[in-house]
Amino acid sequence: MNDVIKLLQSHRSIRKFTEQEIPHGLLIELIKAGQAAATSSHVQAYTVIHVKDVAKREKIAELAGGQGYVASSAVFLVFCADMKRPTGASERTGANVERGMTEQLLVATVDTALMAQNVAVAAESEGLGICYIGGIRNNPEAVSDLLRLPEHVYPVFGMCLGYPAHDPEVKPRLPVEAIFKQDIYSDDSQYVEAFDSTMQAYYQTRSTSNKNSDWSHNLTPLFDSKLRPHMRDFLVKRGFEMK
């Protein structure tokens, strides 16, 4: 197994960071690595906001559910799906642009996620730790206003970056047999049951935040109620009409 695969398989979310700063030149190289990710039809439908203002970072930490590491990490980035730039560019050629299509929302969101994951891997290859912050979608309108995001741009997630101040264990993943199928979608309940046992042992023995739970029970808060029901109306308001 080569070093790239080892790096990918050793990912952990880092939520405690040292005070060491990330050199600006390195940050730019990480963003360039993100830009090298695959992008649908070369649309590059993303924008990254580097939030440096202390007050803004503290506000975003609050809006994201009290995640203090948003404010304490060396760098905090907000990855935005951006259909403003490509549709505007097309319109300037004289095209009759049709905005608000569902496919545009999907393309921009996927492009943004691919770009961000390249940044994450590049950062980890340089000894940095990262943590995605999906909690900014708890209050996406307030975050958008804070960052002055225009129509046809929305914040997908944030990312904390910095030099790790702790060394958490790698969280187990589902058995490959559960998610890698041949020719058809086959039943995977036996693998889920086995994974529940694996996760229960992990939660009980990990070095911090021990608890008596498993994978299936951990999913309950996500699916026994409507999760972020405001997102559809928010996206429509931002110009993503999902036509």
C-alpha positions as CSV (number, residue, x, y, z in Angstrom):
1,M,0.0,0.0,0.0
2,N,1.5,3.3,-1.0
3,D,1.8,6.5,1.0
4,V,-1.2,8.2,-0.6
5,I,-3.6,5.3,0.3
6,K,-2.2,5.2,3.8
7,L,-2.8,8.9,4.2
8,L,-6.4,8.6,2.9
9,Q,-7.1,5.6,5.3
10,S,-5.7,7.4,8.3
11,H,-8.1,10.4,8.2
12,R,-9.5,11.7,11.5
13,S,-11.5,14.8,12.3
14,I,-9.3,17.2,14.3
15,R,-11.0,19.6,16.7
16,K,-8.1,20.8,18.9
17,F,-5.3,22.8,17.3
18,T,-2.0,24.3,18.4
19,E,-1.4,28.1,18.1
20,Q,1.0,27.5,15.2
21,E,-0.1,29.5,12.1
22,I,-0.4,28.0,8.6
23,P,2.0,29.9,6.2
24,H,0.0,31.9,3.6
25,G,2.0,30.3,0.8
26,L,1.0,26.8,2.0
27,L,-2.7,27.8,2.2
28,I,-2.6,29.0,-1.4
29,E,-1.0,25.8,-2.5
30,L,-3.8,23.9,-0.7
31,I,-6.4,25.9,-2.5
32,K,-4.7,25.2,-5.8
33,A,-4.7,21.5,-5.0
34,G,-8.5,21.9,-4.5
35,Q,-8.8,23.5,-7.9
36,A,-7.1,20.5,-9.4
37,A,-10.1,18.3,-8.5
38,A,-12.4,16.9,-11.1
39,T,-15.1,19.4,-12.1
40,S,-18.2,18.8,-14.2
41,S,-17.7,20.2,-17.7
42,H,-14.9,22.4,-16.3
43,V,-17.6,24.6,-14.7
44,Q,-15.6,25.0,-11.4
45,A,-18.8,26.0,-9.6
46,Y,-17.3,26.9,-6.2
47,T,-15.9,29.8,-4.2
48,V,-14.0,29.5,-1.0
49,I,-14.2,32.2,1.7
50,H,-11.2,32.5,4.1
51,V,-12.8,33.9,7.2
52,K,-10.1,35.8,9.1
53,D,-12.2,38.3,11.0
54,V,-12.3,37.2,14.7
55,A,-15.8,38.4,15.3
56,K,-17.2,36.7,12.2
57,R,-15.5,33.4,13.1
58,E,-17.0,33.6,16.6
59,K,-20.4,34.3,15.2
60,I,-20.2,31.4,12.7
61,A,-19.1,29.1,15.6
62,E,-22.3,30.1,17.4
63,L,-24.5,29.7,14.3
64,A,-23.0,26.3,13.7
65,G,-24.2,25.0,17.1
66,G,-21.4,26.3,19.4
67,Q,-18.5,24.6,17.7
68,G,-15.7,26.5,19.3
69,Y,-13.0,25.1,17.0
70,V,-14.4,27.3,14.2
71,A,-12.9,30.2,16.1
72,S,-9.8,28.5,17.5
73,S,-8.4,26.8,14.4
74,A,-5.6,28.4,12.5
75,V,-7.7,28.8,9.4
76,F,-11.4,28.6,8.8
77,L,-12.8,28.2,5.3
78,V,-16.3,28.3,4.0
79,F,-16.9,26.3,0.8
80,C,-19.7,27.7,-1.3
81,A,-21.5,26.2,-4.3
82,D,-21.3,29.0,-6.8
83,M,-23.5,29.2,-9.9
84,K,-23.2,32.9,-10.2
85,R,-19.8,33.0,-11.9
86,P,-20.4,30.3,-14.6
87,T,-23.9,31.4,-15.5
88,G,-22.7,35.0,-15.6
89,A,-19.8,34.1,-17.8
90,S,-22.2,32.2,-20.2
91,E,-24.6,35.1,-20.2
92,R,-21.8,37.5,-21.3
93,T,-21.4,35.5,-24.5
94,G,-25.0,36.3,-25.4
95,A,-26.5,33.0,-24.2
96,N,-30.0,32.9,-23.0
97,V,-29.2,31.5,-19.5
98,E,-31.8,29.4,-17.7
99,R,-31.0,29.7,-14.0
100,G,-32.4,27.7,-11.1
101,M,-32.2,24.2,-12.5
102,T,-31.9,21.3,-10.1
103,E,-28.9,20.0,-12.1
104,Q,-27.1,23.3,-11.6
105,L,-27.6,22.8,-7.8
106,L,-26.2,19.3,-8.0
107,V,-23.3,20.2,-10.2
108,A,-22.3,23.1,-7.9
109,T,-22.7,21.1,-4.7
110,V,-20.7,18.1,-6.1
111,D,-18.0,20.4,-7.5
112,T,-17.6,22.1,-4.1
113,A,-17.4,18.8,-2.3
114,L,-14.8,17.4,-4.6
115,M,-12.7,20.6,-4.4
116,A,-12.9,20.6,-0.6
117,Q,-11.8,17.0,-0.3
118,N,-8.7,17.7,-2.4
119,V,-7.9,20.6,0.0
120,A,-8.4,18.2,3.0
121,V,-6.1,15.5,1.6
122,A,-3.5,18.1,0.6
123,A,-3.6,19.6,4.1
124,E,-3.2,16.2,5.8
125,S,-0.3,15.4,3.6
126,E,1.4,18.5,5.1
127,G,0.8,17.4,8.7
128,L,-2.3,19.6,9.2
129,G,-5.6,18.4,10.7
130,I,-9.0,19.3,9.3
131,C,-12.6,19.2,10.4
132,Y,-15.6,19.7,8.2
133,I,-18.4,22.0,9.6
134,G,-21.7,21.0,8.2
135,G,-23.3,22.9,11.1
136,I,-23.2,26.2,9.1
137,R,-26.3,24.8,7.4
138,N,-28.1,25.2,10.7
139,N,-28.4,28.9,9.9
140,P,-27.4,29.2,6.3
141,E,-29.2,32.5,5.7
142,A,-27.3,34.2,8.6
143,V,-24.0,32.8,7.4
144,S,-24.8,34.0,3.9
145,D,-25.6,37.5,5.1
146,L,-22.4,37.5,7.2
147,L,-20.3,36.6,4.2
148,R,-22.3,38.8,1.8
149,L,-23.0,35.8,-0.5
150,P,-24.9,36.9,-3.6
151,E,-27.8,35.1,-5.3
152,H,-27.0,31.7,-6.8
153,V,-24.3,31.1,-4.2
154,Y,-24.8,29.1,-1.0
155,P,-22.6,27.9,1.8
156,V,-22.2,24.1,1.7
157,F,-19.9,23.5,4.7
158,G,-17.0,25.0,6.6
159,M,-13.6,23.5,7.2
160,C,-11.2,24.1,10.2
161,L,-7.5,23.7,9.4
162,G,-4.6,23.7,11.8
163,Y,-1.8,21.8,13.3
164,P,-3.3,19.0,15.5
165,A,-3.1,19.4,19.3
166,H,-4.6,15.9,19.9
167,D,-4.3,12.5,18.3
168,P,-7.7,10.8,18.1
169,E,-8.2,7.3,16.9
170,V,-9.3,6.5,13.3
171,K,-13.1,6.0,13.4
172,P,-14.0,2.6,11.8
173,R,-15.9,2.5,8.5
174,L,-18.5,0.1,7.3
175,P,-17.2,-3.2,5.9
176,V,-16.3,-2.7,2.2
177,E,-18.8,-5.5,1.4
178,A,-21.6,-3.3,2.6
179,I,-21.0,-0.5,0.2
180,F,-19.2,-2.2,-2.7
181,K,-21.7,-4.3,-4.6
182,Q,-21.5,-6.3,-7.9
183,D,-24.0,-5.8,-10.7
184,I,-27.0,-5.2,-8.5
185,Y,-27.9,-3.6,-5.2
186,S,-27.8,-6.5,-2.7
187,D,-28.8,-6.8,0.9
188,D,-26.2,-5.6,3.4
189,S,-28.0,-6.0,6.7
190,Q,-25.6,-8.6,8.0
191,Y,-22.7,-6.2,7.5
192,V,-24.6,-3.4,9.2
193,E,-25.2,-5.6,12.2
194,A,-21.5,-6.6,12.4
195,F,-20.6,-2.9,12.1
196,D,-22.8,-2.0,15.0
197,S,-20.8,-4.3,17.2
198,T,-17.6,-2.8,15.9
199,M,-18.8,0.8,16.6
200,Q,-20.1,-0.1,20.0
201,A,-16.6,-1.4,21.0
202,Y,-15.0,1.7,19.4
203,Y,-17.2,4.1,21.4
204,Q,-16.6,2.3,24.6
205,T,-12.8,2.1,24.3
206,R,-11.8,5.3,22.5
207,S,-9.6,7.7,24.4
208,T,-12.2,10.5,24.7
209,S,-16.0,11.0,24.8
210,N,-16.8,7.3,25.6
211,K,-20.4,6.3,25.2
212,N,-22.6,3.2,25.0
213,S,-23.9,3.4,21.4
214,D,-23.5,2.0,18.0
215,W,-23.7,3.1,14.4
216,S,-27.5,2.5,13.9
217,H,-28.4,4.3,17.1
218,N,-26.2,7.2,16.3
219,L,-28.1,7.8,13.1
220,T,-31.4,8.2,15.0
221,P,-31.2,12.0,15.6
222,L,-30.6,12.4,11.8
223,F,-33.7,10.5,10.7
224,D,-36.4,10.5,13.4
225,S,-37.2,14.1,12.7
226,K,-37.0,16.5,9.7
227,L,-33.4,17.5,9.5
228,R,-32.8,21.2,8.6
229,P,-36.2,21.6,7.0
230,H,-35.4,25.2,6.2
231,M,-32.9,24.2,3.5
232,R,-35.3,23.9,0.6
233,D,-36.9,27.3,1.1
234,F,-33.4,28.8,1.7
235,L,-32.0,27.3,-1.6
236,V,-35.0,28.6,-3.6
237,K,-34.5,32.0,-2.0
238,R,-30.9,31.9,-3.1
239,G,-32.0,31.3,-6.7
240,F,-31.7,27.5,-6.7
241,E,-35.3,26.9,-7.7
242,M,-34.8,23.2,-8.4
243,K,-36.8,23.4,-11.7
